[in-house]
Amino acid sequence: MTSPPVVVPLRGELDISVVGEVESVLAAVDEDDDLVVDLGGVSFVDSVTLSVFVRESRRHDGAGGVLVLADAHGAVRRVLAITNLDRMLPYADSVEQALDLVRQRRAGAHQP
């Protein structure tokens, strides 16, 4: 049986001063697990942190998992849209929608 998706809530301003912490938290999730990154508590995200999301997404994709960004608001949502990360990476408007997206992906993977 597949383990449930891991939801990692991030908070505050995600910039170069905390990127190491963000990397550590996300890297602690097994690459073959599905990961939902909850951005609901994030007020700012810089390009260095966005590159961490891309790198982690590739790591999970390569092992059969998926990384889904979820629940971005305000400036963070605008940055994801401007950079097209909300189209390049799986994105959902809420954590619940992200979990549904993972469930649908898993269901589709089990169909012949």
PASEBA-1860 file (N, C-alpha, C; in nm, 3 decimals):
! residues 112
1> MTSPPVVV> 0.084/-0.119/0.000/0.000/0.000/0.000/0.088/0.124/0.000 ~ 0.047/0.224/-0.073/0.121/0.349/-0.083/0.096/0.434/0.040 ~ 0.202/0.498/0.088/0.184/0.585/0.204/0.108/0.711/0.163 ~ 0.040/0.771/0.259/-0.035/0.893/0.226/0.061/1.007/0.191 ~ 0.012/1.105/0.116/0.097/1.219/0.082/0.145/1.289/0.209 ~ 0.265/1.342/0.200/0.322/1.420/0.309/0.288/1.566/0.282 ~ 0.228/1.633/0.380/0.196/1.775/0.368/0.297/1.852/0.451 ~ 0.370/1.942/0.386/0.469/2.024/0.454/0.422/2.169/0.450
9> PLRGELDI> 0.379/2.222/0.565/0.339/2.363/0.569/0.461/2.453/0.585 ~ 0.474/2.550/0.498/0.581/2.649/0.508/0.520/2.780/0.553 ~ 0.599/2.860/0.624/0.548/2.985/0.681/0.647/3.099/0.664 ~ 0.594/3.220/0.656/0.678/3.340/0.658/0.734/3.377/0.523 ~ 0.849/3.444/0.527/0.918/3.488/0.406/1.023/3.386/0.369 ~ 1.010/3.331/0.249/1.104/3.229/0.203/1.205/3.294/0.109 ~ 1.318/3.329/0.166/1.423/3.393/0.087/1.555/3.324/0.114 ~ 1.661/3.381/0.063/1.792/3.317/0.072/1.836/3.293/0.217
17> SVVGEVES> 1.785/3.371/0.309/1.826/3.354/0.450/1.769/3.227/0.512 ~ 1.665/3.170/0.455/1.604/3.048/0.509/1.601/2.934/0.409 ~ 1.661/2.953/0.292/1.652/2.852/0.187/1.712/2.719/0.232 ~ 1.814/2.722/0.313/1.873/2.598/0.363/1.774/2.518/0.447 ~ 1.697/2.588/0.528/1.594/2.521/0.609/1.485/2.461/0.520 ~ 1.443/2.537/0.419/1.341/2.488/0.327/1.392/2.363/0.256 ~ 1.516/2.370/0.207/1.576/2.253/0.140/1.578/2.132/0.232 ~ 1.619/2.152/0.356/1.628/2.041/0.452/1.493/1.978/0.479
25> VLAAVDED> 1.392/2.061/0.499/1.258/2.010/0.529/1.204/1.930/0.411 ~ 1.220/1.982/0.290/1.167/1.913/0.173/1.249/1.788/0.141 ~ 1.381/1.795/0.158/1.468/1.680/0.130/1.445/1.566/0.228 ~ 1.389/1.596/0.344/1.363/1.492/0.444/1.248/1.400/0.402 ~ 1.169/1.443/0.305/1.058/1.360/0.255/1.115/1.264/0.151 ~ 1.088/1.136/0.167/1.136/1.037/0.072/1.092/1.074/-0.069 ~ 1.183/1.057/-0.163/1.157/1.100/-0.301/1.046/1.022/-0.368 ~ 1.019/0.901/-0.322/0.910/0.825/-0.385/0.775/0.851/-0.318
33> DDLVVDLG> 0.774/0.936/-0.215/0.649/0.979/-0.153/0.592/1.099/-0.229 ~ 0.461/1.113/-0.223/0.396/1.232/-0.277/0.405/1.342/-0.173 ~ 0.434/1.464/-0.218/0.457/1.577/-0.129/0.369/1.694/-0.168 ~ 0.295/1.746/-0.071/0.216/1.867/-0.090/0.284/1.977/-0.010 ~ 0.328/2.082/-0.079/0.391/2.196/-0.014/0.283/2.302/0.008 ~ 0.245/2.319/0.134/0.139/2.413/0.174/0.200/2.551/0.187 ~ 0.165/2.639/0.093/0.217/2.776/0.091/0.121/2.876/0.153 ~ 0.016/2.829/0.218/-0.085/2.917/0.274/-0.032/3.018/0.376
41> GVSFVDSV> 0.075/2.986/0.444/0.132/3.076/0.543/0.254/3.152/0.495 ~ 0.279/3.149/0.365/0.397/3.214/0.308/0.358/3.351/0.254 ~ 0.435/3.453/0.293/0.405/3.589/0.248/0.499/3.637/0.138 ~ 0.610/3.567/0.118/0.709/3.608/0.017/0.789/3.485/-0.023 ~ 0.824/3.477/-0.151/0.910/3.370/-0.199/1.006/3.427/-0.303 ~ 1.134/3.394/-0.291/1.231/3.445/-0.388/1.269/3.339/-0.490 ~ 1.351/3.378/-0.587/1.387/3.287/-0.696/1.470/3.169/-0.647 ~ 1.550/3.189/-0.544/1.630/3.079/-0.491/1.538/2.969/-0.436
49> TLSVFVRE> 1.435/3.010/-0.365/1.339/2.913/-0.310/1.259/2.847/-0.422 ~ 1.223/2.923/-0.524/1.152/2.864/-0.638/1.237/2.755/-0.703 ~ 1.368/2.778/-0.711/1.455/2.677/-0.770/1.459/2.550/-0.684 ~ 1.445/2.565/-0.552/1.436/2.449/-0.463/1.311/2.369/-0.496 ~ 1.198/2.438/-0.517/1.074/2.369/-0.552/1.091/2.288/-0.682 ~ 1.155/2.349/-0.781/1.175/2.281/-0.909/1.265/2.159/-0.890 ~ 1.374/2.176/-0.819/1.467/2.066/-0.794/1.399/1.951/-0.719 ~ 1.322/1.986/-0.616/1.253/1.883/-0.539/1.145/1.814/-0.623
57> SRRHDGAG> 1.078/1.890/-0.709/0.978/1.831/-0.797/1.043/1.727/-0.889 ~ 1.158/1.760/-0.944/1.230/1.667/-1.032/1.273/1.543/-0.955 ~ 1.317/1.562/-0.832/1.361/1.449/-0.749/1.245/1.353/-0.726 ~ 1.129/1.407/-0.692/1.012/1.323/-0.668/0.963/1.257/-0.798 ~ 0.957/1.335/-0.905/0.913/1.280/-1.034/1.001/1.164/-1.077 ~ 1.131/1.177/-1.058/1.224/1.074/-1.099/1.209/0.944/-1.022 ~ 1.149/0.951/-0.904/1.133/0.831/-0.821/0.989/0.781/-0.818 ~ 0.901/0.844/-0.895/0.762/0.798/-0.900/0.668/0.872/-0.807
65> GVLVLADA> 0.719/0.970/-0.735/0.633/1.054/-0.649/0.595/1.181/-0.723 ~ 0.530/1.269/-0.653/0.494/1.398/-0.712/0.501/1.505/-0.603 ~ 0.541/1.624/-0.642/0.537/1.740/-0.554/0.430/1.833/-0.607 ~ 0.338/1.873/-0.520/0.231/1.965/-0.557/0.241/2.089/-0.470 ~ 0.246/2.205/-0.532/0.241/2.332/-0.458/0.094/2.365/-0.435 ~ 0.064/2.419/-0.316/-0.078/2.443/-0.284/-0.097/2.569/-0.201 ~ -0.212/2.632/-0.221/-0.266/2.736/-0.134/-0.184/2.864/-0.128 ~ -0.122/2.902/-0.239/-0.048/3.028/-0.242/-0.145/3.145/-0.252
73> HGAVRRVL> -0.112/3.254/-0.186/-0.197/3.374/-0.185/-0.114/3.498/-0.217 ~ -0.183/3.603/-0.260/-0.122/3.734/-0.277/0.002/3.732/-0.364 ~ 0.109/3.792/-0.312/0.234/3.806/-0.388/0.293/3.671/-0.426 ~ 0.279/3.572/-0.341/0.334/3.439/-0.370/0.261/3.379/-0.490 ~ 0.131/3.392/-0.492/0.053/3.340/-0.605/0.091/3.411/-0.734 ~ 0.111/3.543/-0.725/0.151/3.620/-0.843/0.288/3.576/-0.894 ~ 0.382/3.551/-0.804/0.515/3.506/-0.845/0.506/3.371/-0.915 ~ 0.426/3.280/-0.862/0.410/3.150/-0.928/0.350/3.166/-1.067
81> AITNLDRM> 0.256/3.258/-1.082/0.194/3.282/-1.213/0.291/3.350/-1.310 ~ 0.362/3.450/-1.263/0.456/3.524/-1.350/0.568/3.434/-1.400 ~ 0.615/3.346/-1.313/0.725/3.255/-1.350/0.675/3.129/-1.420 ~ 0.544/3.114/-1.430/0.479/2.995/-1.488/0.503/2.868/-1.407 ~ 0.549/2.880/-1.284/0.568/2.761/-1.201/0.435/2.694/-1.169 ~ 0.327/2.772/-1.166/0.196/2.713/-1.140/0.148/2.629/-1.259 ~ 0.219/2.638/-1.371/0.188/2.555/-1.487/0.294/2.447/-1.508 ~ 0.418/2.478/-1.469/0.527/2.382/-1.484/0.520/2.272/-1.379
89> LPYADSVE> 0.481/2.309/-1.258/0.469/2.214/-1.148/0.321/2.196/-1.116 ~ 0.285/2.080/-1.065/0.145/2.065/-1.023/0.112/2.169/-0.916 ~ -0.002/2.235/-0.933/-0.045/2.339/-0.840/-0.194/2.322/-0.810 ~ -0.232/2.348/-0.687/-0.372/2.343/-0.647/-0.402/2.466/-0.560 ~ -0.526/2.513/-0.566/-0.565/2.632/-0.491/-0.579/2.608/-0.341 ~ -0.585/2.481/-0.299/-0.595/2.449/-0.157/-0.523/2.317/-0.131 ~ -0.492/2.293/-0.006/-0.429/2.166/0.030/-0.523/2.050/-0.002 ~ -0.652/2.067/0.027/-0.748/1.960/-0.002/-0.751/1.928/-0.151
97> QALDLVRQ> -0.749/2.031/-0.235/-0.745/2.008/-0.380/-0.616/1.938/-0.422 ~ -0.506/1.973/-0.355/-0.378/1.908/-0.384/-0.385/1.760/-0.349 ~ -0.444/1.729/-0.235/-0.458/1.588/-0.195/-0.547/1.513/-0.294 ~ -0.654/1.579/-0.342/-0.739/1.518/-0.444/-0.661/1.493/-0.573 ~ -0.577/1.588/-0.611/-0.495/1.574/-0.730/-0.402/1.453/-0.718 ~ -0.342/1.436/-0.601/-0.256/1.320/-0.578/-0.337/1.191/-0.587 ~ -0.457/1.190/-0.525/-0.542/1.070/-0.531/-0.579/1.035/-0.675 ~ -0.614/1.136/-0.753/-0.650/1.114/-0.893/-0.531/1.061/-0.972
105> RRAGAHQP> -0.415/1.115/-0.944/-0.292/1.070/-1.012/-0.266/0.924/-0.980 ~ -0.279/0.888/-0.854/-0.257/0.750/-0.812/-0.361/0.657/-0.878 ~ -0.486/0.699/-0.880/-0.592/0.617/-0.939/-0.563/0.595/-1.087 ~ -0.520/0.700/-1.155/-0.487/0.689/-1.297/-0.367/0.599/-1.323 ~ -0.273/0.598/-1.229/-0.153/0.515/-1.245/-0.186/0.366/-1.231 ~ -0.295/0.334/-1.161/-0.330/0.195/-1.138/-0.422/0.139/-1.246 ~ -0.466/0.224/-1.339/-0.554/0.176/-1.445/-0.469/0.116/-1.557 ~ -0.516/0.007/-1.617/-0.438/-0.057/-1.726/-0.437/0.025/-1.852
END
